């Protein structure tokens, strides 16, 4: 019997009670333990201006074995994100990379898009021909499941859109969370949102999916607005891309130029920010960012706060503790839900009896080094990249 979306969410969220908890130290990019020589990744994406540049960065990074791209509805509908992903593999000369179509809408909500930021075609109005490449016959969830089972413990999911496809894959295969090496996400914020005062866009679009993923036990690295707001693309970056003589830099420059024009037409003084490229860069070089351990959960029922990511930590707040007392506080820190109403006898629900981090959250970034990586990779010729990688 087919499962409704509401049953899908309820079953997936409830299943977490029996799942394992992990420490964030095993979860995410670690400056002292960077990615192996070559790492297998699947990139889940909703291109999107910054997604497009993030995909090009990934495909220009010899450290990555890209098992596939999975498209999801988000910045624009799926009938645009899917062909945009195919356009990027063609632009990068990487049609060997499979592209799978994913969810066309969130689990239980109507789709909210960001055409106001990305233009009606998702690429800031930059025109590219219709792609000749075709998507795989598998759905995104099936593709993620099969690739992970083929390479258990090896694949990192880099998610730069709403988490619908990942939640669906976790529900399709309940063993998946323990077989994934980790998940590096662009999404969330501990310092306010960008589509509402509370919520970051990717989590806002499908908060139920995000909650499933945060509660799944997958080791998570959260690259959110706390750091991506510090990655403003400039005219000088675009001029560097346009001056380089390779198809990727020319295509990236075209998208970037249109994105800056579109942003300024909206009345913004700076921008756009390279949110998604920073998530890819965080996996390539974790030392670009400063990381802290948090227990992160997602608000799904608030009328004004749905999609908000809440970070719990004994180290957070205005008052600082000694290292010894911070460790003690972690052992006794109760993580609570909202207080009970007068109409119920229930006590305030305890989500966790003690602080157990489920994510490593980026809280600082070296923006100059990030742009050196992003613009440098996109601007170099293929021969230069190969030589640099050998060296």
Buried (B, 14 or more C-beta within 10 A) or exposed (E): EEEEBEEBBBEBBEBBEEBEEBEBEEBBBBEEEBBEEEBBBBBBBBBBBBBBBBBBBBBBBEBBEBBBBBBBBBBBBBEBBBBBBBBBBBBBEBBEBBBBBBBBBBBBBEBBBBEEBBBEBBBBBBEBEEBEBEBBEBBBBBBBBBBBEEBEEBBBBBBBBBBBBBBBBBBBBBEBBBBBBBBBBBBBBBEBBBBBEBBBBBBBBBBBBBBBBBBBBBBBBBBBBBBBBBBBBBEEBBEBBBEBEBEBBBBBBBBBBBBBBBBEEEEEEEBBBBBBBBBBBBBBBBBBBBBBBBBBBBBBEBEEBBBBBBBBBBBEEEEEBEEEEBEEBBEEBEBEEEEEEEEEEEEEEEBBEBBBBBBBBBBEBBBEBBBEBBBBBBBBEEEBBEEEEEE
